[in-house]
Amino acid sequence: MIERKGFFIYFDDVECLNKLDKMLVNLFYVSEKEKYALIYFDVNKKKAVIDALKKNPGITSFEDALTEVDKYQFNG
């Protein structure tokens, strides 16, 4: 079982999500109208994901998802 972490990403432009797809994250949900996305990623790569999100100019902010990921199993 892989430990996963979730983030809500708030963005200005949908084009910045193309960069997220190329990172080591799973894009779970996107709301173009509300301009946010939900991503999941491996806990071991949290620092690298945070650094990449901070460098992305289209992303305005991000925060921890409040869902309990422990209930879900992701097989790698």
C-alpha positions in Angstrom: 0.0 0.0 0.0 1.2 3.5 -0.9 0.7 6.3 1.6 -0.9 9.2 -0.2 -1.4 12.9 0.6 -4.0 15.3 -1.0 -3.8 19.0 -1.8 -6.3 21.5 -3.1 -4.7 23.7 -5.7 -6.1 27.1 -6.6 -5.1 28.5 -9.9 -5.5 31.5 -12.3 -5.3 29.7 -15.6 -6.2 26.1 -16.5 -3.0 25.9 -18.6 -0.9 25.5 -15.4 -2.6 22.1 -14.9 -0.7 20.7 -17.8 2.5 21.1 -15.8 0.8 19.3 -12.9 0.1 16.3 -15.1 3.8 16.0 -15.9 4.7 16.0 -12.2 4.5 12.9 -10.0 0.9 13.7 -8.9 -2.5 12.2 -9.8 -4.9 14.9 -10.8 -8.1 13.7 -9.2 -10.7 16.5 -9.8 -10.7 19.9 -11.6 -13.2 22.6 -11.4 -12.6 25.1 -14.1 -15.4 27.4 -13.0 -14.3 27.6 -9.4 -10.6 27.4 -10.4 -9.4 24.7 -8.1 -8.1 21.1 -8.5 -7.6 18.2 -6.1 -4.4 16.2 -6.5 -2.9 13.2 -4.7 0.7 12.2 -4.5 3.1 9.9 -2.7 3.9 11.2 0.9 7.6 10.6 0.3 7.6 13.1 -2.5 5.8 15.9 -0.5 8.8 18.3 -0.4 9.4 18.0 -4.1 5.7 18.6 -4.9 5.5 21.6 -2.7 8.6 23.1 -4.3 7.2 22.5 -7.8 3.9 24.1 -6.8 5.6 27.2 -5.4 7.6 27.6 -8.7 4.5 27.3 -10.9 3.3 30.9 -11.7 -0.3 29.9 -12.5 -1.0 28.5 -9.1 -2.1 31.1 -6.6 -2.2 28.9 -3.4 -2.6 25.3 -2.2 -3.7 23.7 1.1 -4.0 20.2 2.6 -7.1 18.2 1.6 -9.2 17.3 4.6 -10.2 13.9 3.3 -9.0 10.9 5.1 -6.8 9.2 2.6 -6.2 6.2 4.9 -9.5 4.7 3.9 -8.5 4.5 0.3 -5.9 2.1 -1.1 -3.8 3.1 -4.1 -1.7 0.4 -5.7 1.4 1.6 -7.5 
